[in-house]
């Protein structure tokens, strides 16, 4: 009979059933769901499809059409930004308590998030070969460089006069280059959207293009840093006492205009259809508000100055959030694809039970466990009677349906998680029964024959319905797994030779 313990240690048995089970009581069994799963060739098609879907997602996430929820979230964000700006404008010059560490803290945040955005966009470009992603990576790399140099050259932050021998106007010009350069490079990135990927960016040259698209703005930034530090430039923006005094300053107007043009270019080129267009517009809007508040506030530690620092952090931060969100989604889909691959690689595409390769792997483990712990183990080989005649007479579609029905019926006769039902090949099936002696195997074999008979599947045989034959064997002196399989197989062919629709026990030496 069956051993009272039903193997508690086997992770493989935890794979959930992939076909509906019928429950038939069997004496001496543990009342729990059987371990069944899909069969032999299901994995290839489904796993490839799942993997292809993952690849497509990786290639098109940022440029695919935004959902209604994403558009609404971006719209709410833009509305909040504009509301804060509208409230802050009348109070832009209002002085607040001085917090000297606030500026370096904000600058370090901008530097960090801009570096992350540049890296992630550059990595996206190497995978997708979409020029806009590489060029945007360059825009954020330029921002990271500009804000870092501005912080290092700002008088009184690290040294009284700034590092690198900076002049009194160096930090001001770095601010100008930062707030004018970012929208400028975004405009170039959007223009690169129309470039032909296939003609220009071949897979073998993608890294060179990445260095060019990301490294080009950095090289320009290095040149501008040198100009700002060693160029003996005049004051970047004439400091005014009153808000709004920059409206006649050419440099201020140029910076502000570049930000407005960049927003217009993104809106007109993509019409906010893609995820990237939506959140890039938000980043540019934050940059425009940052620029405007800086120009409206004449001195540090004012309402406009503090809010400008906040929006300067928001400009790269919003895209970093989107990119991290993308990575999270890709990880989730990769996990799902991996789980699907694991499931389909051990299942039979047609019948929905374990396949031959999974049987070979798990039966060897069960055999070794039974030999090592001196536990009973039984094996039942089952074959559909006259299946070739059934197939030739009724056709392959009917034959497939017959195999599915038989597999479902066989799965219904096992109830323990440790029991294993597999398609062995063609019309042949196998049931592995751990912790089961020959008497228990005899009961299961009899129930298997009865379960198939109860289907009453019409068959062109003398009986008139589909039947199966079975041969079963219990572990005795066998030293190798194949010996137990051969014993059960020999018993199966004895049953078929004796008239079919019966179960025979393997002969013992």
C-alpha positions as CSV (number, residue, x, y, z in Angstrom):
1,X,0.0,0.0,0.0
2,X,1.0,3.6,-0.1
3,X,3.4,5.0,2.5
4,X,1.6,7.4,4.9
5,X,4.3,10.1,4.3
6,X,3.9,11.8,1.0
7,X,7.3,13.3,0.2
8,X,7.6,16.7,1.9
9,X,10.8,17.9,0.3
10,X,10.4,18.3,-3.5
11,X,10.4,21.8,-5.0
12,X,9.6,20.5,-8.4
13,X,6.2,19.2,-7.4
14,X,5.1,22.8,-6.7
15,X,4.5,23.6,-10.3
16,X,0.8,24.3,-10.6
17,X,-1.5,22.3,-12.7
18,X,-2.1,23.6,-16.2
19,X,-5.2,21.6,-17.0
20,X,-8.4,21.1,-15.0
21,X,-8.3,18.0,-12.8
22,X,-11.0,15.5,-12.1
23,X,-11.0,14.0,-8.6
24,X,-11.3,10.3,-8.0
25,X,-10.7,8.9,-4.6
26,X,-7.9,6.4,-4.1
27,X,-7.5,4.5,-0.9
28,X,-4.3,5.4,1.0
29,X,-3.6,8.6,-0.8
30,X,-3.1,12.1,0.6
31,X,-6.0,14.3,-0.4
32,X,-4.2,17.1,-2.2
33,X,-4.0,18.5,-5.7
34,X,-2.0,16.4,-8.1
35,X,1.2,17.6,-9.8
36,X,0.4,17.9,-13.5
37,X,1.6,20.3,-16.1
38,X,1.8,21.0,-19.7
39,X,3.8,18.8,-21.9
40,X,6.5,18.5,-24.3
41,X,6.8,21.1,-27.0
42,X,4.7,23.9,-25.6
43,X,7.7,25.8,-24.3
44,X,9.2,26.6,-27.7
45,X,6.3,28.5,-29.2
46,X,5.0,30.2,-26.1
47,X,8.4,31.1,-24.6
48,X,9.6,32.5,-27.9
49,X,6.5,34.6,-28.1
50,X,6.9,35.8,-24.6
51,X,10.6,36.6,-25.2
52,X,9.8,38.4,-28.4
53,X,7.2,40.5,-26.6
54,X,9.8,41.4,-24.0
55,X,12.3,42.4,-26.7
56,X,9.7,44.5,-28.4
57,X,8.9,46.2,-25.1
58,X,12.6,46.9,-24.5
59,X,12.9,48.4,-28.0
60,X,9.9,50.7,-27.9
61,X,8.9,51.6,-24.3
62,X,9.9,55.3,-24.3
63,X,8.6,55.9,-27.8
64,X,5.4,53.9,-27.7
65,X,2.1,55.7,-27.4
66,X,1.3,57.0,-23.9
67,X,-1.7,55.6,-22.1
68,X,-4.6,57.8,-21.0
69,X,-3.4,57.5,-17.4
70,X,0.1,58.6,-18.2
71,X,-1.2,61.6,-20.1
72,X,-3.5,62.6,-17.2
73,X,-0.6,62.2,-14.7
74,X,1.6,64.4,-16.9
75,X,-1.1,66.9,-17.3
76,X,-1.7,67.2,-13.6
77,X,2.1,67.6,-13.1
78,X,2.3,70.4,-15.6
79,X,-0.7,72.1,-14.1
80,X,0.8,72.0,-10.6
81,X,4.1,73.4,-11.9
82,X,2.3,76.3,-13.6
83,X,0.2,76.9,-10.4
84,X,3.3,77.1,-8.3
85,X,4.9,79.4,-10.8
86,X,1.9,81.7,-10.9
87,X,1.8,81.9,-7.1
88,X,5.6,82.5,-6.9
89,X,5.9,85.3,-9.5
90,X,4.5,88.1,-7.4
91,X,6.7,87.0,-4.5
92,X,9.8,86.1,-6.5
93,X,12.0,88.8,-4.9
94,X,10.7,88.3,-1.3
95,X,13.6,87.5,0.9
96,X,13.7,84.3,3.0
97,X,16.1,83.1,5.6
98,X,19.5,82.2,4.1
99,X,20.3,78.5,4.0
100,X,23.8,78.4,2.5
101,X,24.0,74.6,2.1
102,X,20.8,74.6,0.0
103,X,22.5,75.6,-3.3
104,X,25.3,72.9,-3.2
105,X,22.7,70.3,-2.1
106,X,20.5,71.1,-5.1
107,X,23.5,71.2,-7.4
108,X,24.7,67.8,-6.3
109,X,21.2,66.4,-6.8
110,X,21.0,67.8,-10.3
111,X,24.4,66.4,-11.0
112,X,23.5,63.0,-9.7
113,X,20.1,62.7,-11.5
114,X,21.5,64.1,-14.7
115,X,24.3,61.5,-14.7
116,X,21.8,58.7,-14.1
117,X,19.5,60.0,-16.8
118,X,22.4,60.2,-19.2
119,X,23.6,56.7,-18.4
120,X,20.2,55.1,-18.8
121,X,19.4,56.9,-22.0
122,X,22.8,56.0,-23.4
123,X,22.2,52.4,-22.5
124,X,18.7,52.5,-24.1
125,X,20.3,53.9,-27.3
126,X,22.8,51.0,-27.5
127,X,19.9,48.6,-27.4
128,X,17.4,50.4,-29.6
129,X,19.6,52.4,-31.9
130,X,17.1,55.3,-31.7
131,X,19.2,58.5,-32.1
132,X,16.9,60.6,-30.0
133,X,17.7,58.5,-26.9
134,X,21.5,58.9,-27.4
135,X,21.2,62.6,-28.1
136,X,19.1,63.1,-25.0
137,X,21.7,61.2,-23.0
138,X,24.2,63.8,-24.3
139,X,21.9,66.7,-23.3
140,X,21.8,65.4,-19.7
141,X,25.5,64.6,-19.7
142,X,26.1,68.3,-20.7
143,X,23.8,69.3,-17.8
144,X,25.7,67.2,-15.3
145,X,29.0,68.8,-16.4
146,X,27.7,72.3,-16.4
147,X,26.1,72.2,-13.0
148,X,29.2,70.5,-11.5
149,X,31.5,73.2,-12.8
150,X,29.1,76.0,-11.8
151,X,29.1,74.7,-8.2
152,X,32.9,74.4,-8.2
153,X,33.5,77.9,-9.5
154,X,30.8,79.6,-7.5
155,X,32.4,82.1,-5.1
156,X,32.1,81.2,-1.5
157,X,30.9,77.6,-1.9
158,X,34.2,75.7,-1.7
159,X,36.7,78.6,-1.8
160,X,36.2,82.4,-1.6
161,X,36.8,82.9,-5.3
162,X,35.9,79.5,-6.7
163,X,38.2,76.7,-7.9
164,X,40.3,76.4,-11.1
165,X,41.2,80.1,-10.9
166,X,37.7,81.1,-11.8
167,X,36.9,84.7,-12.3
168,X,34.0,86.6,-10.7
169,X,31.8,85.9,-13.8
170,X,32.6,82.2,-14.3
171,X,29.8,80.8,-12.3
172,X,27.3,83.1,-13.9
173,X,28.3,82.1,-17.4
174,X,28.2,78.4,-16.4
175,X,24.6,79.0,-15.3
176,X,23.9,80.6,-18.7
177,X,25.5,77.7,-20.6
178,X,23.6,75.2,-18.4
179,X,20.2,76.7,-18.9
180,X,20.7,77.5,-22.6
181,X,22.7,74.3,-23.5
182,X,20.1,71.8,-22.2
183,X,17.2,73.0,-24.3
184,X,19.5,73.5,-27.3
185,X,20.7,69.9,-27.1
186,X,17.1,68.7,-26.6
187,X,16.1,70.5,-29.8
188,X,19.0,68.6,-31.6
189,X,17.9,65.3,-30.1
190,X,14.3,65.8,-31.3
191,X,15.6,66.6,-34.7
192,X,17.6,63.3,-34.6
193,X,14.3,61.4,-34.3
194,X,13.8,61.5,-38.1
195,X,17.2,59.9,-38.8
196,X,17.2,56.6,-40.6
197,X,18.4,54.0,-38.1
198,X,19.1,51.3,-40.6
199,X,21.1,53.5,-42.9
200,X,23.1,55.4,-40.3
201,X,23.5,53.3,-37.2
202,X,24.5,49.8,-37.9
203,X,24.8,47.4,-34.9
204,X,28.6,47.1,-35.2
205,X,28.9,50.9,-35.0
206,X,26.4,51.6,-32.2
207,X,29.0,52.1,-29.5
208,X,30.8,54.7,-31.7
209,X,27.6,56.5,-32.2
210,X,26.9,56.4,-28.5
211,X,30.2,58.0,-27.8
212,X,29.5,60.6,-30.4
213,X,25.9,61.4,-29.3
214,X,26.7,61.4,-25.6
215,X,30.3,62.5,-25.8
216,X,29.7,65.3,-28.3
217,X,27.8,67.6,-25.9
218,X,30.2,66.8,-23.2
219,X,33.1,67.9,-25.4
220,X,31.2,71.1,-26.2
221,X,30.6,71.5,-22.5
222,X,34.3,71.2,-21.7
223,X,35.1,73.9,-24.2
224,X,32.4,76.2,-22.7
225,X,33.7,75.5,-19.2
226,X,37.2,76.6,-20.3
227,X,35.7,79.7,-21.9
228,X,33.8,80.6,-18.8
229,X,36.7,80.1,-16.5
230,X,39.6,81.4,-18.5
231,X,37.9,83.6,-21.2
232,X,37.8,86.8,-19.1
233,X,34.1,87.3,-20.1
234,X,32.0,90.2,-19.0
235,X,29.1,89.8,-16.6
236,X,26.7,87.2,-18.0
237,X,23.6,88.9,-16.7
238,X,23.5,92.5,-15.4
239,X,22.3,92.2,-11.9
240,X,19.2,94.3,-11.4
241,X,17.5,95.4,-8.3
242,X,14.0,94.9,-9.5
243,X,12.3,91.8,-10.8
244,X,11.7,91.9,-14.5
245,X,14.8,94.0,-15.3
246,X,16.1,91.3,-17.6
247,X,13.5,91.8,-20.4
248,X,16.0,93.9,-22.4
249,X,19.0,91.7,-21.7
250,X,20.0,89.8,-24.8
251,X,21.6,86.9,-23.0
252,X,18.5,86.4,-20.7
253,X,16.1,86.6,-23.7
254,X,18.2,84.1,-25.6
255,X,18.1,81.6,-22.7
256,X,14.4,82.0,-22.1
257,X,13.7,81.8,-25.8
258,X,15.7,78.6,-26.2
259,X,13.6,77.0,-23.4
260,X,10.3,78.1,-25.1
261,X,11.4,76.9,-28.5
262,X,12.5,73.5,-27.1
263,X,9.1,73.0,-25.6
264,X,7.4,74.0,-28.8
265,X,9.6,71.6,-30.8
266,X,8.8,68.7,-28.6
267,X,5.1,69.5,-28.7
268,X,4.9,69.9,-32.4
269,X,7.2,67.0,-33.4
270,X,5.6,64.3,-31.2
271,X,2.2,65.9,-30.4
272,X,2.5,64.3,-27.0
273,X,1.7,60.8,-28.4
274,X,4.8,59.0,-27.0
275,X,5.8,58.5,-23.3
276,X,9.1,60.2,-24.0
277,X,7.4,63.3,-25.5
278,X,5.1,63.7,-22.5
279,X,7.8,63.6,-19.8
280,X,10.4,65.4,-21.8
281,X,7.9,68.2,-22.1
282,X,7.5,68.2,-18.3
283,X,11.3,68.3,-17.9
284,X,11.6,71.3,-20.3
285,X,8.7,73.0,-18.6
286,X,10.5,72.7,-15.2
287,X,13.7,74.0,-16.9
288,X,11.7,77.0,-18.3
289,X,10.2,77.8,-14.8
290,X,13.7,77.4,-13.3
291,X,15.1,79.9,-15.8
292,X,12.2,82.3,-15.4
293,X,12.3,82.4,-11.6
294,X,16.1,82.9,-11.7
295,X,15.7,85.8,-14.0
296,X,12.8,87.3,-12.0
297,X,14.6,87.1,-8.6
298,X,17.5,89.6,-8.3
299,X,19.2,88.0,-5.3
300,X,19.9,84.7,-3.6
301,X,17.8,83.3,-0.8
302,X,14.5,84.8,-2.2
303,X,11.3,83.0,-2.9
304,X,12.1,82.8,-6.6
305,X,15.7,81.7,-6.0
306,X,14.7,78.8,-3.7
307,X,11.9,77.6,-6.1
308,X,14.2,77.9,-9.0
309,X,16.6,75.5,-7.3
310,X,13.7,73.1,-6.7
311,X,12.7,73.1,-10.3
312,X,16.3,72.7,-11.4
313,X,16.3,69.3,-9.6
314,X,12.9,68.4,-11.1
315,X,14.1,68.8,-14.7
316,X,16.4,65.7,-14.7
317,X,14.6,64.0,-11.9
318,X,11.3,63.5,-13.7
319,X,13.0,61.6,-16.6
320,X,15.0,59.5,-14.2
321,X,11.8,58.5,-12.5
322,X,10.3,57.5,-15.9
323,X,13.5,55.5,-16.8
324,X,13.5,53.7,-13.4
325,X,9.8,53.0,-13.9
326,X,10.7,51.5,-17.3
327,X,13.4,49.3,-15.8
328,X,10.9,48.1,-13.2
329,X,8.4,47.2,-15.8
330,X,11.1,45.4,-17.9
331,X,12.2,43.4,-14.8
332,X,8.6,42.4,-14.1
333,X,8.1,41.2,-17.7
334,X,11.5,39.5,-17.7
335,X,10.5,37.7,-14.5
336,X,7.1,36.7,-16.1
337,X,8.9,35.5,-19.3
338,X,11.3,33.5,-17.2
339,X,8.4,31.9,-15.3
340,X,6.6,31.2,-18.5
341,X,9.7,29.6,-20.0
342,X,10.2,27.4,-16.9
343,X,6.5,26.3,-17.2
344,X,6.4,25.7,-20.9
345,X,9.8,24.0,-21.0
346,X,8.5,21.0,-19.0
347,X,5.0,20.8,-20.4
348,X,3.6,19.0,-23.4
349,X,1.9,21.4,-25.9
350,X,-1.0,19.1,-26.8
351,X,-2.1,17.3,-23.7
352,X,-1.2,19.6,-20.9
353,X,0.8,17.2,-18.8
354,X,4.5,16.8,-18.1
355,X,6.7,16.0,-21.0
356,X,9.3,13.3,-21.6
357,X,12.4,15.4,-20.7
358,X,10.8,16.4,-17.4
359,X,9.9,12.8,-16.6
360,X,13.5,11.7,-17.3
361,X,14.9,14.4,-14.9
362,X,12.4,13.9,-12.1
363,X,12.1,10.1,-12.3
364,X,15.9,9.8,-11.9
365,X,15.7,12.0,-8.7
366,X,12.8,9.9,-7.3
367,X,14.7,6.7,-8.1
368,X,17.8,7.9,-6.3
369,X,15.8,9.1,-3.4
370,X,13.9,5.8,-3.0
371,X,17.2,3.8,-3.2
372,X,18.9,6.0,-0.8
373,X,16.2,6.0,1.8
374,X,14.9,2.5,1.1
375,X,11.4,3.8,0.2
376,X,8.9,2.3,-2.2
377,X,8.5,3.6,-5.7
378,X,6.2,2.5,-8.5
379,X,5.9,3.2,-12.2
380,X,2.9,2.7,-14.5
381,X,3.3,2.7,-18.3
382,X,0.0,3.3,-20.2
383,X,-0.7,3.1,-23.9
384,X,-3.9,4.0,-25.9
385,X,-5.2,0.8,-27.5
386,X,-5.4,0.7,-31.3
387,X,-4.5,4.4,-31.5
388,X,-3.1,4.2,-35.1
389,X,-6.4,2.8,-36.3
390,X,-8.2,5.6,-34.4
391,X,-6.0,8.2,-36.1
392,X,-6.2,6.7,-39.5
393,X,-10.0,6.4,-39.4
394,X,-11.1,9.5,-37.6
395,X,-8.2,11.9,-38.5
396,X,-5.4,13.6,-36.6
397,X,-7.7,16.3,-35.1
398,X,-9.8,13.6,-33.5
399,X,-6.7,11.8,-32.5
400,X,-5.3,14.9,-30.8
401,X,-8.6,15.4,-29.0
402,X,-8.5,11.8,-27.8
403,X,-5.0,12.2,-26.4
404,X,-6.0,15.4,-24.5
405,X,-9.0,13.6,-23.0
406,X,-7.0,10.6,-22.0
407,X,-4.3,12.8,-20.4
408,X,-7.0,14.7,-18.4
409,X,-8.5,11.4,-17.3
410,X,-5.1,10.0,-16.2
411,X,-4.3,13.3,-14.3
412,X,-7.6,12.8,-12.4
413,X,-6.6,9.5,-10.8
414,X,-3.6,11.0,-8.9
415,X,-4.2,13.2,-5.9
416,X,-0.9,13.7,-4.2
417,X,1.5,16.6,-5.1
418,X,4.3,14.0,-5.4
419,X,2.6,12.0,-8.1
420,X,3.7,12.7,-11.6
421,X,1.7,12.2,-14.8
422,X,3.7,12.6,-18.1
423,X,3.3,12.0,-21.8
424,X,6.0,9.6,-22.6
425,X,5.7,9.8,-26.3
426,X,3.0,9.4,-29.0
427,X,0.0,7.7,-27.4
428,X,2.1,6.5,-24.4
429,X,1.8,7.9,-20.9
430,X,3.6,7.3,-17.7
431,X,2.7,7.8,-14.0
432,X,5.3,8.0,-11.3
433,X,4.2,7.1,-7.8
434,X,6.7,7.9,-5.1
435,X,6.2,6.2,-1.7
436,X,3.9,3.7,-3.4
437,X,4.3,-0.1,-3.4
438,X,3.0,-2.6,-6.0
439,X,-0.5,-2.9,-4.4
440,X,-0.9,0.9,-4.5
441,X,0.3,0.9,-8.1
442,X,-2.2,-1.8,-9.0
443,X,-5.0,0.3,-7.6
444,X,-3.9,3.4,-9.5
445,X,-3.5,1.4,-12.7
446,X,-7.1,0.0,-12.3
447,X,-8.4,3.5,-11.7
448,X,-6.6,4.7,-14.8
449,X,-8.3,2.1,-17.0
450,X,-11.7,2.9,-15.5
451,X,-11.2,6.7,-15.9
452,X,-10.5,6.3,-19.6
453,X,-13.3,3.8,-20.1
454,X,-15.8,6.3,-18.5
455,X,-14.9,8.8,-21.2
456,X,-16.8,6.6,-23.7
457,X,-14.9,8.1,-26.6
458,X,-16.2,6.5,-29.8
459,X,-13.6,4.3,-31.4
460,X,-13.5,2.2,-34.6
461,X,-12.6,-1.0,-32.7
462,X,-14.6,-4.0,-31.7
463,X,-15.2,-2.6,-28.2
464,X,-16.6,0.6,-29.7
465,X,-14.9,3.0,-27.3
466,X,-11.3,4.1,-26.5
467,X,-9.5,1.9,-23.9
468,X,-5.9,1.8,-22.6
469,X,-3.5,-0.9,-21.5
470,X,-1.1,-0.5,-18.5
471,X,2.0,-2.2,-17.2
472,X,3.3,-1.3,-13.7
473,X,6.3,-2.2,-11.7
474,X,7.5,-1.5,-8.2
475,X,11.1,-0.9,-7.2
476,X,12.8,-4.1,-6.0
477,X,16.3,-5.0,-7.0
478,X,16.7,-2.6,-9.9
479,X,20.0,-0.7,-9.8
480,X,19.2,1.9,-12.5
481,X,16.1,3.9,-13.4
482,X,16.0,2.5,-16.9
483,X,15.5,-1.0,-15.5
484,X,12.3,-0.1,-13.7
485,X,11.1,1.6,-16.9
486,X,11.9,-1.5,-19.0
487,X,10.1,-3.7,-16.5
488,X,6.9,-1.6,-16.6
489,X,7.1,-1.4,-20.4
490,X,7.5,-5.1,-20.7
491,X,4.4,-5.5,-18.5
492,X,2.5,-3.1,-20.7
493,X,3.2,-5.1,-23.9
494,X,2.2,-8.3,-22.1
495,X,-1.1,-6.6,-21.3
496,X,-1.6,-5.5,-24.9
497,X,-0.7,-9.0,-26.1
498,X,-3.2,-10.5,-23.7
499,X,-6.1,-8.6,-25.3
500,X,-5.7,-5.0,-24.2
501,X,-7.8,-2.9,-21.8
502,X,-6.1,-4.4,-18.8
503,X,-3.2,-3.8,-16.4
504,X,-0.3,-6.2,-15.8
505,X,2.3,-6.3,-13.0
506,X,5.9,-6.6,-14.2
507,X,7.5,-10.0,-13.7
508,X,10.0,-10.3,-10.9
509,X,13.2,-12.3,-11.1
